[in-house]
Protein backbone atom coordinates (compact mmCIF):
# COMPACT_ATOMS: atom_id res chain seq x y z
CA UNK A 1 0.00 0.00 0.00
CA UNK A 2 1.30 3.48 -0.86
CA UNK A 3 1.94 5.57 2.24
CA UNK A 4 1.11 9.25 2.15
CA UNK A 5 -0.53 11.64 4.55
CA UNK A 6 -0.63 14.93 2.63
CA UNK A 7 -1.57 16.37 -0.75
CA UNK A 8 2.03 16.77 -2.06
CA UNK A 9 2.62 13.63 -4.13
CA UNK A 10 6.18 14.58 -5.18
CA UNK A 11 8.19 14.78 -8.38
CA UNK A 12 7.63 11.15 -9.30
CA UNK A 13 3.87 11.73 -9.43
CA UNK A 14 4.44 14.80 -11.58
CA UNK A 15 6.82 13.14 -14.03
CA UNK A 16 5.22 9.73 -14.52
CA UNK A 17 4.11 9.17 -18.12
CA UNK A 18 1.08 7.18 -16.95
CA UNK A 19 -2.01 9.35 -16.26
CA UNK A 20 -2.81 9.30 -12.54
CA UNK A 21 -5.57 10.69 -10.29
CA UNK A 22 -5.90 10.84 -6.51
CA UNK A 23 -9.55 10.31 -5.43
CA UNK A 24 -11.34 10.85 -2.10
CA UNK A 25 -14.27 8.35 -2.38
CA UNK A 26 -16.03 9.52 0.79
CA UNK A 27 -16.21 13.13 -0.45
CA UNK A 28 -16.70 12.19 -4.12
CA UNK A 29 -13.78 14.51 -5.01
CA UNK A 30 -10.67 14.39 -7.20
CA UNK A 31 -7.84 15.50 -4.91
CA UNK A 32 -5.10 15.79 -7.57
CA UNK A 33 -4.16 14.82 -11.14
CA UNK A 34 -0.69 14.62 -12.71
CA UNK A 35 0.07 16.39 -16.01
CA UNK A 36 -0.34 13.15 -18.01
CA UNK A 37 -3.91 12.76 -16.64
CA UNK A 38 -4.71 16.40 -17.40
CA UNK A 39 -3.56 15.91 -21.03
CA UNK A 40 -5.53 12.66 -21.41
CA UNK A 41 -8.75 14.14 -19.97
CA UNK A 42 -8.41 17.56 -21.59
CA UNK A 43 -8.74 19.58 -18.35
CA UNK A 44 -6.21 21.73 -16.60
CA UNK A 45 -5.09 20.46 -13.22
CA UNK A 46 -6.82 23.16 -11.19
CA UNK A 47 -10.17 22.24 -12.72
CA UNK A 48 -9.62 18.56 -12.01
CA UNK A 49 -8.63 19.28 -8.41
CA UNK A 50 -12.07 20.76 -7.64
CA UNK A 51 -14.10 18.35 -9.78
CA UNK A 52 -16.33 15.59 -8.35
CA UNK A 53 -15.54 12.10 -9.52
CA UNK A 54 -19.23 11.62 -10.37
CA UNK A 55 -19.09 14.76 -12.55
CA UNK A 56 -16.18 13.29 -14.53
CA UNK A 57 -18.25 10.11 -14.99
CA UNK A 58 -21.83 11.39 -15.53
CA UNK A 59 -24.59 8.82 -15.05
CA UNK A 60 -22.15 6.19 -13.70
CA UNK A 61 -22.54 6.62 -9.94
CA UNK A 62 -23.33 2.92 -9.17
CA UNK A 63 -20.35 1.70 -11.25
CA UNK A 64 -18.09 4.29 -9.60
CA UNK A 65 -19.25 3.18 -6.14
CA UNK A 66 -18.65 -0.49 -6.89
CA UNK A 67 -15.17 0.33 -8.21
CA UNK A 68 -14.10 2.50 -5.24
CA UNK A 69 -15.56 0.16 -2.60
CA UNK A 70 -13.92 -2.84 -4.25
CA UNK A 71 -10.55 -1.07 -4.24
CA UNK A 72 -10.88 -0.09 -0.56
CA UNK A 73 -11.94 -3.60 0.43
CA UNK A 74 -9.41 -5.60 -1.65
CA UNK A 75 -6.40 -3.32 -1.70
CA UNK A 76 -6.22 -3.30 -5.53
CA UNK A 77 -8.97 -3.08 -8.12
CA UNK A 78 -9.27 -2.53 -11.83
CA UNK A 79 -12.19 -1.79 -14.13
CA UNK A 80 -12.97 -1.06 -17.76
CA UNK A 81 -16.60 -0.12 -16.98
CA UNK A 82 -15.93 3.54 -16.17
CA UNK A 83 -16.16 5.94 -19.13
CA UNK A 84 -14.93 9.46 -18.28
CA UNK A 85 -16.02 12.46 -20.33
CA UNK A 86 -13.29 14.46 -22.10
CA UNK A 87 -13.29 18.23 -21.71
CA UNK A 88 -14.56 18.53 -25.32
CA UNK A 89 -17.57 16.31 -24.43
CA UNK A 90 -16.50 13.04 -26.05
CA UNK A 91 -16.35 9.79 -24.06
CA UNK A 92 -13.00 8.13 -23.40
CA UNK A 93 -12.43 4.38 -23.23
CA UNK A 94 -10.02 3.85 -20.36
CA UNK A 95 -8.94 1.07 -18.05
CA UNK A 96 -8.69 2.04 -14.36
CA UNK A 97 -6.37 0.49 -11.80
CA UNK A 98 -6.82 1.60 -8.17
CA UNK A 99 -4.59 1.33 -5.09
CA UNK A 100 -5.67 2.61 -1.65
CA UNK A 101 -3.53 5.15 0.21
CA UNK A 102 -3.04 5.08 3.97
CA UNK A 103 -5.44 8.00 4.56
CA UNK A 104 -8.40 6.27 2.84
CA UNK A 105 -7.94 7.90 -0.57
CA UNK A 106 -7.31 6.05 -3.83
CA UNK A 107 -4.52 6.37 -6.40
CA UNK A 108 -5.94 5.73 -9.87
CA UNK A 109 -3.85 4.80 -12.89
CA UNK A 110 -5.56 5.43 -16.24
CA UNK A 111 -4.79 3.50 -19.44
CA UNK A 112 -6.15 4.51 -22.86
CA UNK A 113 -7.68 1.35 -24.33
CA UNK A 114 -8.05 2.81 -27.82
CA UNK A 115 -4.34 3.71 -27.92
CA UNK A 116 -3.43 0.26 -26.69
CA UNK A 117 -5.59 -1.32 -29.39
CA UNK A 118 -3.97 0.81 -32.07
CA UNK A 119 -0.52 -0.23 -30.88
CA UNK A 120 -1.45 -3.88 -31.04
CA UNK A 121 -2.84 -3.54 -34.55
CA UNK A 122 0.12 -1.44 -35.73
CA UNK A 123 2.49 -4.09 -34.35
CA UNK A 124 1.01 -6.75 -36.68
CA UNK A 125 -0.38 -8.81 -33.82
CA UNK A 126 -1.11 -12.34 -34.77
CA UNK A 127 -4.56 -13.72 -35.46
CA UNK A 128 -4.85 -15.13 -31.96
CA UNK A 129 -4.37 -11.65 -30.46
CA UNK A 130 -7.01 -10.20 -32.76
CA UNK A 131 -9.45 -12.90 -31.73
CA UNK A 132 -8.74 -12.11 -28.09
CA UNK A 133 -9.36 -8.43 -28.71
CA UNK A 134 -12.64 -9.21 -30.46
CA UNK A 135 -13.75 -11.37 -27.52
CA UNK A 136 -12.74 -8.66 -25.10
CA UNK A 137 -14.76 -6.12 -27.07
CA UNK A 138 -17.77 -8.44 -27.06
CA UNK A 139 -17.58 -8.90 -23.28
CA UNK A 140 -17.13 -5.19 -22.83
CA UNK A 141 -20.34 -4.54 -24.80
CA UNK A 142 -22.19 -7.13 -22.67
CA UNK A 143 -21.09 -5.47 -19.44
CA UNK A 144 -21.91 -2.04 -20.82
CA UNK A 145 -25.41 -3.24 -21.79
CA UNK A 146 -25.91 -4.72 -18.33
CA UNK A 147 -24.85 -1.43 -16.75
CA UNK A 148 -27.23 0.52 -18.98
CA UNK A 149 -30.12 -1.82 -18.14
CA UNK A 150 -29.39 -1.46 -14.44
CA UNK A 151 -29.52 2.31 -14.80
CA UNK A 152 -32.84 2.10 -16.67
CA UNK A 153 -34.30 -0.12 -13.95
CA UNK A 154 -33.21 2.29 -11.22
CA UNK A 155 -34.72 5.23 -13.08
CA UNK A 156 -37.99 3.45 -13.89
CA UNK A 157 -38.60 2.06 -10.38
CA UNK A 158 -41.55 3.64 -8.54
CA UNK A 159 -40.04 2.93 -5.13
CA UNK A 160 -37.29 5.07 -3.73
CA UNK A 161 -33.90 3.31 -3.91
CA UNK A 162 -30.57 4.43 -2.50
CA UNK A 163 -27.34 2.80 -1.38
CA UNK A 164 -24.96 3.40 1.49
CA UNK A 165 -21.46 2.10 2.07
CA UNK A 166 -20.18 0.49 5.26
CA UNK A 167 -19.67 3.96 6.78
CA UNK A 168 -23.27 5.01 6.17
CA UNK A 169 -22.31 7.36 3.33
CA UNK A 170 -24.79 7.61 0.46
CA UNK A 171 -23.42 6.11 -2.76
CA UNK A 172 -26.35 6.48 -5.15
CA UNK A 173 -30.03 7.52 -5.21
CA UNK A 174 -32.68 6.99 -7.89
CA UNK A 175 -35.12 9.62 -9.29
CA UNK A 176 -38.13 8.25 -7.33
CA UNK A 177 -36.22 8.79 -4.09
CA UNK A 178 -35.33 12.30 -5.21
CA UNK A 179 -38.99 13.11 -5.81
CA UNK A 180 -40.15 11.73 -2.46
CA UNK A 181 -37.39 13.30 -0.39
CA UNK A 182 -37.16 16.61 -2.22
CA UNK A 183 -33.36 16.32 -2.45
CA UNK A 184 -31.26 15.96 -5.60
CA UNK A 185 -28.82 13.08 -5.92
CA UNK A 186 -25.93 15.57 -5.93
CA UNK A 187 -27.16 16.85 -2.52
CA UNK A 188 -27.14 13.41 -0.91
CA UNK A 189 -24.38 11.34 -2.56
CA UNK A 190 -21.31 11.35 -0.33
CA UNK A 191 -23.29 12.40 2.78
CA UNK A 192 -24.53 10.58 5.86
CA UNK A 193 -28.03 9.51 4.80
CA UNK A 194 -29.29 8.80 8.32
CA UNK A 195 -28.35 12.26 9.54
CA UNK A 196 -30.10 13.80 6.53
CA UNK A 197 -33.45 12.00 6.22
CA UNK A 198 -33.75 9.52 9.12
CA UNK A 199 -32.50 11.42 12.14
CA UNK A 200 -35.77 11.69 14.10
CA UNK A 201 -38.40 9.18 15.20
CA UNK A 202 -42.12 9.66 14.38
CA UNK A 203 -42.69 11.27 17.81
CA UNK A 204 -39.86 13.78 17.21
CA UNK A 205 -37.31 12.04 19.45
CA UNK A 206 -33.69 11.78 18.32
CA UNK A 207 -32.86 8.59 16.37
CA UNK A 208 -29.28 7.40 17.18
CA UNK A 209 -27.21 5.85 14.39
CA UNK A 210 -26.63 2.62 16.31
CA UNK A 211 -30.43 1.99 16.51
CA UNK A 212 -31.01 2.44 12.78
CA UNK A 213 -32.13 -0.83 11.06
CA UNK A 214 -30.71 0.47 7.78
CA UNK A 215 -27.19 0.57 9.17
CA UNK A 216 -27.76 -2.70 11.03
CA UNK A 217 -28.08 -4.47 7.65
CA UNK A 218 -24.37 -4.09 6.87
CA UNK A 219 -23.36 -4.81 10.44
CA UNK A 220 -25.25 -8.05 11.09
CA UNK A 221 -25.71 -9.05 7.45
CA UNK A 222 -29.49 -9.53 7.84
CA UNK A 223 -32.33 -8.06 5.81
CA UNK A 224 -34.33 -5.55 7.88
CA UNK A 225 -37.96 -4.64 7.08
CA UNK A 226 -39.61 -1.69 8.87
CA UNK A 227 -43.05 -0.07 8.45
CA UNK A 228 -43.36 2.18 11.50
CA UNK A 229 -40.88 5.01 10.89
CA UNK A 230 -40.68 8.29 8.98
CA UNK A 231 -38.27 9.96 6.56
CA UNK A 232 -37.78 13.73 6.58
CA UNK A 233 -38.02 15.82 3.42
CA UNK A 234 -35.81 18.71 2.49
CA UNK A 235 -38.60 21.16 3.47
CA UNK A 236 -38.63 19.80 7.04
CA UNK A 237 -41.82 17.77 6.78
CA UNK A 238 -42.00 14.05 7.54
CA UNK A 239 -43.87 11.21 5.86
CA UNK A 240 -44.42 7.60 6.98
CA UNK A 241 -42.36 5.01 5.13
CA UNK A 242 -42.09 1.29 4.69
CA UNK A 243 -38.57 0.16 3.77
CA UNK A 244 -36.31 -2.84 3.34
CA UNK A 245 -32.57 -2.62 3.99
CA UNK A 246 -30.62 -5.39 2.20
CA UNK A 247 -26.88 -5.88 2.83
CA UNK A 248 -24.36 -5.81 -0.10
CA UNK A 249 -21.74 -8.60 0.04
CA UNK A 250 -18.65 -9.23 -2.06
CA UNK A 251 -16.84 -12.51 -1.47
CA UNK A 252 -18.26 -12.71 2.03
CA UNK A 253 -17.40 -9.15 3.01
CA UNK A 254 -20.17 -6.61 3.83
CA UNK A 255 -19.68 -3.47 1.75
CA UNK A 256 -22.91 -1.57 2.46
CA UNK A 257 -26.66 -1.80 1.94
CA UNK A 258 -29.35 -1.07 -0.62
CA UNK A 259 -32.55 0.51 0.75
CA UNK A 260 -35.88 0.29 -1.05
CA UNK A 261 -38.63 2.48 0.47
CA UNK A 262 -42.12 3.74 -0.35
CA UNK A 263 -44.32 6.55 0.94
CA UNK A 264 -47.29 5.00 2.82
CA UNK A 265 -49.07 8.26 3.72
CA UNK A 266 -52.17 7.41 1.69
CA UNK A 267 -52.31 3.92 3.17
CA UNK A 268 -52.00 5.30 6.69
CA UNK A 269 -54.74 7.86 6.01
CA UNK A 270 -57.00 5.12 4.62
CA UNK A 271 -56.27 2.95 7.66
CA UNK A 272 -57.01 5.86 10.00
CA UNK A 273 -60.29 6.60 8.18
CA UNK A 274 -61.18 2.93 8.45
CA UNK A 275 -60.34 2.87 12.16
CA UNK A 276 -62.42 6.02 12.74
CA UNK A 277 -65.31 4.58 10.75
CA UNK A 278 -65.16 1.31 12.68
CA UNK A 279 -64.98 3.19 15.98
CA UNK A 280 -67.98 5.27 14.95
CA UNK A 281 -69.85 2.13 13.91
CA UNK A 282 -69.04 0.54 17.28
CA UNK A 283 -70.19 3.69 19.07
CA UNK A 284 -73.40 3.88 17.06
CA UNK A 285 -74.05 0.18 17.55
CA UNK A 286 -73.58 0.52 21.31
CA UNK A 287 -75.80 3.57 21.35
CA UNK A 288 -78.50 1.86 19.30
CA UNK A 289 -78.36 -1.16 21.58
CA UNK A 290 -78.80 1.08 24.59
CA UNK A 291 -81.58 3.05 22.93
CA UNK A 292 -83.26 -0.20 21.99
CA UNK A 293 -83.00 -1.45 25.57
CA UNK A 294 -84.29 1.87 26.81
CA UNK A 295 -87.23 1.83 24.39
CA UNK A 296 -88.08 -1.72 25.46
CA UNK A 297 -88.05 -0.49 29.03
CA UNK A 298 -90.32 2.38 28.05
CA UNK A 299 -92.69 0.02 26.26
CA UNK A 300 -92.95 -2.07 29.39
CA UNK A 301 -93.54 1.07 31.43
CA UNK A 302 -96.06 2.61 29.08
CA UNK A 303 -98.50 0.18 27.50
CA UNK A 304 -99.56 2.67 24.88
CA UNK A 305 -98.89 6.18 23.77
CA UNK A 306 -101.24 8.84 25.10
CA UNK A 307 -101.77 12.34 23.86
CA UNK A 308 -103.00 15.34 25.78
CA UNK A 309 -106.81 15.12 25.65
CA UNK A 310 -109.27 17.77 26.70
CA UNK A 311 -111.13 20.90 25.76
CA UNK A 312 -111.08 22.73 29.07
CA UNK A 313 -109.66 26.18 29.51
CA UNK A 314 -106.81 24.70 31.59
CA UNK A 315 -105.80 22.30 28.79
CA UNK A 316 -106.00 25.06 26.19
CA UNK A 317 -103.73 27.24 28.33
CA UNK A 318 -101.27 24.35 28.75
CA UNK A 319 -101.17 23.73 24.97
CA UNK A 320 -100.51 27.42 24.32
CA UNK A 321 -97.57 27.33 26.75
CA UNK A 322 -96.20 24.20 25.04
CA UNK A 323 -96.35 25.94 21.66
CA UNK A 324 -94.49 28.92 23.10
CA UNK A 325 -91.59 27.01 24.65
CA UNK A 326 -91.22 24.00 22.32
CA UNK A 327 -89.35 25.90 19.60
CA UNK A 328 -86.65 26.99 22.06
CA UNK A 329 -84.06 25.01 24.04
CA UNK A 330 -85.19 26.55 27.34
CA UNK A 331 -85.32 24.32 30.39
CA UNK A 332 -88.91 23.56 31.44
CA UNK A 333 -90.09 22.69 34.96
CA UNK A 334 -93.45 20.90 34.94
CA UNK A 335 -95.21 20.89 38.32
CA UNK A 336 -98.39 19.17 39.41
CA UNK A 337 -99.88 16.34 41.40
CA UNK A 338 -99.05 12.73 40.64
CA UNK A 339 -100.99 11.36 37.71
CA UNK A 340 -101.74 14.71 36.07
CA UNK A 341 -99.80 13.88 32.89
CA UNK A 342 -96.50 15.70 33.46
CA UNK A 343 -94.70 13.22 31.23
CA UNK A 344 -97.27 13.79 28.47
CA UNK A 345 -96.44 17.47 28.60
CA UNK A 346 -92.72 16.67 28.36
CA UNK A 347 -93.36 14.42 25.35
CA UNK A 348 -95.49 17.10 23.68
CA UNK A 349 -92.68 19.64 24.14
CA UNK A 350 -90.16 17.22 22.66
CA UNK A 351 -92.36 16.26 19.68
CA UNK A 352 -92.93 19.93 18.82
CA UNK A 353 -89.22 20.82 19.08
CA UNK A 354 -86.38 20.66 16.56
CA UNK A 355 -85.01 17.67 18.51
CA UNK A 356 -87.94 15.38 17.69
CA UNK A 357 -85.73 13.20 15.42
CA UNK A 358 -83.60 12.31 18.45
CA UNK A 359 -84.91 10.34 21.45
CA UNK A 360 -86.67 11.60 24.54
CA UNK A 361 -84.84 9.89 27.40
CA UNK A 362 -86.75 9.53 30.69
CA UNK A 363 -85.23 9.11 34.13
CA UNK A 364 -87.49 8.44 37.10
CA UNK A 365 -85.35 9.97 39.83
CA UNK A 366 -87.53 8.44 42.53
CA UNK A 367 -86.73 4.91 41.30
CA UNK A 368 -82.92 5.25 41.13
CA UNK A 369 -81.00 3.90 44.16
CA UNK A 370 -78.97 6.62 45.81
CA UNK A 371 -75.61 4.94 45.15
CA UNK A 372 -76.36 4.53 41.44
CA UNK A 373 -77.40 8.11 40.62
CA UNK A 374 -74.06 9.08 39.10
CA UNK A 375 -73.83 5.92 37.01
CA UNK A 376 -77.46 6.32 35.86
CA UNK A 377 -76.94 9.95 34.87
CA UNK A 378 -73.37 9.94 33.54
CA UNK A 379 -72.47 6.28 32.87
CA UNK A 380 -69.39 4.42 34.08
CA UNK A 381 -66.28 2.74 32.73
CA UNK A 382 -65.48 -0.93 33.11
CA UNK A 383 -64.11 -1.68 36.58
CA UNK A 384 -65.17 1.68 38.05
CA UNK A 385 -66.82 -0.16 40.95
CA UNK A 386 -67.80 -3.68 41.96
CA UNK A 387 -70.18 -5.06 39.36
CA UNK A 388 -69.12 -2.67 36.58
CA UNK A 389 -68.33 -5.44 34.12
CA UNK A 390 -68.47 -3.26 31.00
CA UNK A 391 -68.60 0.36 29.92
CA UNK A 392 -72.07 1.88 30.32
CA UNK A 393 -73.49 4.95 28.64
CA UNK A 394 -75.45 7.21 31.00
CA UNK A 395 -78.78 8.88 30.30
CA UNK A 396 -77.17 12.27 29.64
CA UNK A 397 -74.97 10.82 26.89
CA UNK A 398 -77.87 8.75 25.55
CA UNK A 399 -79.97 11.93 25.23
CA UNK A 400 -77.23 13.81 23.34
CA UNK A 401 -78.95 15.81 20.60
CA UNK A 402 -82.38 15.04 22.09
CA UNK A 403 -84.38 15.75 25.24
CA UNK A 404 -83.74 14.49 28.77
CA UNK A 405 -86.82 14.23 31.01
CA UNK A 406 -86.04 14.10 34.73
CA UNK A 407 -89.23 12.93 36.40
CA UNK A 408 -89.59 13.54 40.15
CA UNK A 409 -86.49 15.75 40.12
CA UNK A 410 -87.15 16.68 43.74
CA UNK A 411 -86.07 13.17 44.76
CA UNK A 412 -82.41 13.70 43.79
CA UNK A 413 -80.19 13.57 46.92
CA UNK A 414 -78.89 16.95 47.99
CA UNK A 415 -75.21 16.01 47.68
CA UNK A 416 -75.72 14.97 44.05
CA UNK A 417 -77.64 18.07 43.03
CA UNK A 418 -74.37 20.01 42.69
CA UNK A 419 -73.06 17.55 40.08
CA UNK A 420 -76.30 17.85 38.12
CA UNK A 421 -76.03 21.65 38.28
CA UNK A 422 -72.45 21.52 36.96
CA UNK A 423 -73.49 19.43 33.95
CA UNK A 424 -76.38 21.77 33.18
CA UNK A 425 -74.08 24.80 33.37
CA UNK A 426 -71.02 23.42 31.54
CA UNK A 427 -72.77 20.96 29.20
CA UNK A 428 -70.03 18.41 29.91
CA UNK A 429 -69.47 15.49 32.28
CA UNK A 430 -67.16 12.55 33.07
CA UNK A 431 -68.22 8.94 33.38
CA UNK A 432 -67.69 7.33 36.76
CA UNK A 433 -64.15 5.94 36.84
CA UNK A 434 -63.04 7.90 33.75
CA UNK A 435 -61.12 11.18 33.44
CA UNK A 436 -62.17 12.01 29.88
CA UNK A 437 -64.57 14.95 29.69
CA UNK A 438 -67.46 14.47 27.28
CA UNK A 439 -69.52 17.30 25.79
CA UNK A 440 -73.28 16.87 25.63
CA UNK A 441 -76.06 18.79 23.88
CA UNK A 442 -79.41 18.18 25.56
CA UNK A 443 -82.70 19.94 26.19
CA UNK A 444 -83.84 19.40 29.80
CA UNK A 445 -87.44 19.03 30.96
CA UNK A 446 -87.90 18.34 34.67
CA UNK A 447 -91.05 17.42 36.57
CA UNK A 448 -91.99 17.23 40.24
CA UNK A 449 -95.02 16.91 42.48
CA UNK A 450 -93.21 18.70 45.27
CA UNK A 451 -93.23 22.39 46.09
CA UNK A 452 -89.57 23.07 45.26
CA UNK A 453 -89.74 26.58 46.73
CA UNK A 454 -90.69 25.07 50.07
CA UNK A 455 -87.98 22.42 49.63
CA UNK A 456 -85.42 25.20 49.05
CA UNK A 457 -86.65 27.04 52.15
CA UNK A 458 -86.21 23.90 54.24
CA UNK A 459 -82.71 23.27 52.84
CA UNK A 460 -83.64 20.07 51.02
CA UNK A 461 -83.11 21.43 47.50
CA UNK A 462 -80.36 23.67 46.16
CA UNK A 463 -81.58 27.15 45.37
CA UNK A 464 -79.17 27.59 42.42
CA UNK A 465 -80.39 24.31 40.89
CA UNK A 466 -84.00 25.41 41.38
CA UNK A 467 -83.34 28.63 39.48
CA UNK A 468 -81.56 26.66 36.75
CA UNK A 469 -84.58 24.36 36.36
CA UNK A 470 -87.32 26.96 36.76
CA UNK A 471 -86.58 28.85 33.53
CA UNK A 472 -90.05 28.16 32.12
CA UNK A 473 -92.50 26.83 34.74
CA UNK A 474 -95.54 24.97 33.51
CA UNK A 475 -98.31 23.66 35.80
CA UNK A 476 -100.32 20.51 35.07
CA UNK A 477 -103.91 20.95 36.30
CA UNK A 478 -105.46 18.19 38.42
CA UNK A 479 -108.44 16.35 36.96
CA UNK A 480 -110.91 17.68 39.54
CA UNK A 481 -110.36 21.20 38.19
CA UNK A 482 -111.36 20.22 34.65
CA UNK A 483 -114.36 17.87 34.95
CA UNK A 484 -115.45 18.70 31.40
CA UNK A 485 -112.43 16.70 30.17
CA UNK A 486 -113.25 13.54 32.16
CA UNK A 487 -115.68 12.03 29.65
CA UNK A 488 -113.27 12.57 26.73
CA UNK A 489 -110.36 11.00 28.58
CA UNK A 490 -112.55 8.12 29.81
CA UNK A 491 -113.72 7.37 26.26
CA UNK A 492 -110.09 7.32 25.06
CA UNK A 493 -109.08 4.91 27.84
CA UNK A 494 -112.14 2.74 27.20
CA UNK A 495 -111.25 2.30 23.53
CA UNK A 496 -107.67 1.35 24.38
CA UNK A 497 -108.75 -1.09 27.11
CA UNK A 498 -111.18 -2.84 24.77
CA UNK A 499 -108.45 -3.25 22.18
CA UNK A 500 -105.97 -4.65 24.69
CA UNK A 501 -108.53 -6.98 26.29
CA UNK A 502 -109.88 -8.04 22.89
CA UNK A 503 -113.50 -7.37 23.85
CA UNK A 504 -116.28 -5.35 22.17
CA UNK A 505 -116.01 -1.71 23.17
CA UNK A 506 -118.54 -0.98 25.95
CA UNK A 507 -120.72 2.13 25.72
CA UNK A 508 -120.07 5.07 27.99
CA UNK A 509 -123.52 6.49 28.83
CA UNK A 510 -124.47 9.99 29.90
CA UNK A 511 -125.13 8.64 33.36
CA UNK A 512 -121.66 7.09 33.47
CA UNK A 513 -120.15 10.40 32.48
CA UNK A 514 -122.11 12.25 35.21
CA UNK A 515 -120.99 9.75 37.82
CA UNK A 516 -117.35 10.03 36.76
CA UNK A 517 -117.59 13.84 36.80
CA UNK A 518 -118.92 13.84 40.39
CA UNK A 519 -115.85 11.98 41.70
CA UNK A 520 -112.88 14.09 42.93
CA UNK A 521 -110.13 11.83 41.42
CA UNK A 522 -107.33 12.20 43.98
CA UNK A 523 -105.16 9.95 41.75
CA UNK A 524 -105.97 12.12 38.71
CA UNK A 525 -105.66 10.66 35.19
CA UNK A 526 -103.75 7.60 36.34
CA UNK A 527 -106.59 6.65 38.69
CA UNK A 528 -109.16 7.27 35.95
CA UNK A 529 -107.31 4.92 33.60
CA UNK A 530 -107.30 2.15 36.20
CA UNK A 531 -110.99 2.64 36.96
CA UNK A 532 -111.92 2.50 33.26
CA UNK A 533 -109.87 -0.67 32.64
CA UNK A 534 -111.43 -2.37 35.68
CA UNK A 535 -114.91 -1.33 34.54
CA UNK A 536 -114.25 -2.75 31.07
CA UNK A 537 -113.23 -6.08 32.59
CA UNK A 538 -116.36 -6.15 34.77
CA UNK A 539 -118.71 -4.99 31.99
CA UNK A 540 -121.74 -7.20 31.42
CA UNK A 541 -123.72 -6.95 28.20
CA UNK A 542 -121.82 -3.87 27.18
CA UNK A 543 -122.78 -1.96 30.38
CA UNK A 544 -119.93 -0.60 32.44
CA UNK A 545 -119.70 -1.19 36.18
CA UNK A 546 -117.69 1.44 38.01
CA UNK A 547 -116.13 0.70 41.35
CA UNK A 548 -115.98 4.24 42.76
CA UNK A 549 -116.10 5.24 46.42
CA UNK A 550 -119.03 7.51 47.19
CA UNK A 551 -116.97 10.04 49.09
CA UNK A 552 -119.23 12.90 48.13
CA UNK A 553 -122.97 12.17 48.07
CA UNK A 554 -124.80 13.68 45.13
CA UNK A 555 -126.42 17.02 45.71
CA UNK A 556 -130.23 17.17 45.72
CA UNK A 557 -132.49 19.93 44.56
CA UNK A 558 -134.08 21.83 47.43
CA UNK A 559 -137.32 22.51 45.55
CA UNK A 560 -139.17 20.02 43.42
CA UNK A 561 -139.61 20.81 39.81
CA UNK A 562 -142.81 22.52 38.75
CA UNK A 563 -145.78 20.15 38.44
CA UNK A 564 -147.14 20.14 34.97
CA UNK A 565 -150.80 19.77 34.15
CA UNK A 566 -151.61 16.20 33.20
CA UNK A 567 -154.51 16.96 30.89
CA UNK A 568 -152.35 18.25 28.08
CA UNK A 569 -148.79 17.73 26.73
CA UNK A 570 -146.18 20.28 27.83
CA UNK A 571 -145.67 23.22 25.52
CA UNK A 572 -142.38 24.87 24.66
CA UNK A 573 -143.14 27.54 27.24
CA UNK A 574 -143.68 24.83 29.86
CA UNK A 575 -140.36 23.18 29.00
CA UNK A 576 -138.47 26.49 29.15
CA UNK A 577 -140.04 27.28 32.48
CA UNK A 578 -139.08 23.87 33.86
CA UNK A 579 -135.49 24.19 32.58
CA UNK A 580 -135.19 27.66 34.09
CA UNK A 581 -136.50 26.44 37.41
CA UNK A 582 -134.07 23.47 37.49
CA UNK A 583 -131.09 25.64 36.64
CA UNK A 584 -132.10 28.24 39.23
CA UNK A 585 -132.48 25.52 41.87
CA UNK A 586 -129.10 24.00 41.02
CA UNK A 587 -127.41 27.42 41.22
CA UNK A 588 -129.06 28.02 44.57
CA UNK A 589 -127.82 24.69 45.90
CA UNK A 590 -124.24 25.27 44.71
CA UNK A 591 -124.03 28.88 45.77
CA UNK A 592 -123.81 30.00 42.15
CA UNK A 593 -120.91 27.66 41.29
CA UNK A 594 -121.07 26.40 37.71
CA UNK A 595 -117.80 24.48 37.25
CA UNK A 596 -116.22 21.66 39.25
CA UNK A 597 -117.46 18.37 40.68
CA UNK A 598 -119.87 20.18 43.06
CA UNK A 599 -120.95 22.78 40.55
CA UNK A 600 -124.37 23.21 39.02
CA UNK A 601 -123.30 21.73 35.68
CA UNK A 602 -122.25 18.46 37.34
CA UNK A 603 -125.49 18.42 39.37
CA UNK A 604 -127.57 18.73 36.20
CA UNK A 605 -125.36 16.36 34.14
CA UNK A 606 -124.50 19.10 31.63
CA UNK A 607 -121.28 20.46 30.24
CA UNK A 608 -120.32 23.69 31.98
CA UNK A 609 -120.25 25.48 28.64
CA UNK A 610 -123.76 24.14 27.84
CA UNK A 611 -125.05 25.32 31.20
CA UNK A 612 -123.47 28.72 30.69
CA UNK A 613 -125.26 29.04 27.32
CA UNK A 614 -128.63 28.07 28.87
CA UNK A 615 -128.13 30.51 31.76
CA UNK A 616 -127.54 33.25 29.22
CA UNK A 617 -130.67 32.23 27.28
CA UNK A 618 -132.79 32.24 30.48
CA UNK A 619 -131.12 35.45 31.69
CA UNK A 620 -129.93 33.80 34.88
CA UNK A 621 -126.88 34.94 36.81
CA UNK A 622 -124.64 32.88 39.10
CA UNK A 623 -125.70 34.69 42.22
Secondary structure, 3 states (H helix, E strand, C coil): CECCCCCCCHHHHHHCCCEEEEEECCCCEEEEECHHHHHHHCCCHHHHHCCCHHHHCCCCHHHHHHHHHHHHHHCEEEECCCCCECCCCCECCEEEEEEEECCCCEEEEEEEHHHHHHHHHHCCCCHHHHHHHHHHHHHHHHHHHHHHHHHHHHHHCCCEEEEEECCCEEEEECHHHHHHHCCCHHHHCCCEHHHHHCCECCCCCECCHHHCHHHHHHHHCCCEEEEEEEEECCCCCEEEEEEEEEEEEECCEEEEEEEEEEECHHHHHHHHHHHHHHHHHHHHHHHHHHHHHHHHHHHHHCCCCCCCCCCCHHHHHHHHHHHHHHCCCCCEEEECCCCCCHHHHHHHHHHCCCCCCCCEEEEEHHHCCHHHHHHHHHEECCCCCCCCCCCEECHHHHCCCCEEEEECHHHCCHHHHHHHHHHHHHCEEECECCCCEEECCCEEEEEECCCHHHHHHCCCCCHHHHHHHCCEEEECCCHHHCHHHHHHHHHHHHHHHHHHHCCCCCECCHHHHHHHHHCCCCCHHHHHHHHHHHHHHHCECCECCCCCCCCCCCCCCCCCCCCCCCCCCCCHHHHHHHHHHHHHHHHHHCCCCCCCCCCHHHHHCCCHHHHHHHHHHCCCCCC
